[in-house]
Structure formats: C-alpha cells, structure tokens
Amino acid sequence: MKRRRLGVVLSAATLLLAGCAHAPDPDPGWRAQADAARDAALGALSDYELTGDTGYEVMGDRLLDRCGTLTSDQGGFRDRHVEGHACTAVRTVVLTVPKRADEDDTAEHLLQMLDAAGLHDDVDDADRPGTYIEHYFYAGHGHQVHVRGIVETDAEEQRIDLFDDEYPWLYRPVVISETGGWLDGSPVRGTAIIIAISITYFDNVGV
C-alpha cells in the first residue's frame, strides 16, 4: 500500500515538473517592446542635472540598464517557468563632501540638489527624513521615477554598489548596458552623497 501511494506521489510530481519546466514565454515579443521604450528612459535619466556646490565633487556617475526574468520558483528546478520580464535603468551619482560640512548641512544640500534637478515629490520638506530620502513620482515621460538619496558617513564602493540594485531578489537580472565608468578609478573615503534614480520602463509580469 505504501509503495503504491509513493508511486502515485512520484507520478504526480513528475507531471507537475514536466508541466512547469517547459512553460512558454508569456510574451515572445517582450524584447522588442523593451527596446522601443529604452531610449526614452535612458534619455530621461541622463537629463537630470546632479552637480553640487563648490566642494561637492562628483566622483562617479554610472548608468546601468538591466532586464530581469521572474520565474515561478527561484529554487532551480522550475526556473524555466517564466512569469514575466521587467527592465529597469538605474543612474547612480556619488559626490564627495567638504570636510567642513557637517551631517545636517550635507543632508540639506542633498535635498536642495534633488529639488533643483526636479527629482522631488509632493511631500512637505518637514516630513522628509534627514540623511535618507526616498520617494516615487511620475515624470513627464510617463514613467514612474524612484529616487533614493543618502548621506553616507562611511562610504565604501561595496556599499555604494547596493544602490545600483533596483531588482527584488526574485528577479534574475542581466546587465544590458553600462555607461560612465565607476568613480573614475578613485575610491571614496569619508562622507559622501549617494543618489540613485531608477526608471522601470518595461514590465509584463502578471499581464
């Protein structure tokens, strides 16, 4: 009896795996759709002017363009069961901070930079956190823009790289393009301003 029950369970599991392993792409033309929207998104990110006042030196300005695939199971055995795709471009800008500037002054300068670049939302300034700012807004190009800015008092390249990763862990992203280099070969030491602007310009997950 136990052997028969085990056989039924194994047969059901085999059918389940067979059904999921070869699930078709939900939209075979997704790459063409993503390509059609890419230039506008990358252009919008490049247009934002992010330069600080005297003493705030831009050490790095990198633009990453990633497309990721979402699967029904990230454990490995059903990773061909595609649920959808998404493409996100992320621009990360790093500025060094003058030694004379304290944390409050730097946080205020970060806010002023975001406002001057048009990277603001409708939240009252008084309601915004001091050394970390995060919000979403819809820009003129129709895409939602995700803005993150932080005053990092112990900046390291590894921690700065975290701002480049906009994808949740469920996605398997592939870098489509990368421009601008990274930090111009110079390490950042001490306090820095890190600004990351993200636009998800294609998403067919759940469609």
Secondary structure, DSSP 8 states (H G I E B T S, - for coil): -HHHHHHHHHHHHHHHHHHHHT---S-TTHHHHHHHHHHHHHHHHHH-----STT--EEEEEEEEEEEEEES-TTSTTTT-EEEEEEEEEEEEEEE--TT--HHHHHHHHHHHHHHTT---SS-GGGS-SSEEEEEEE-TTS-EEEEEEEEETT--HHHHHGGG--S-TTEEEEEEEEES-SGGG----S-EEEEEEEEEEEE-TT-
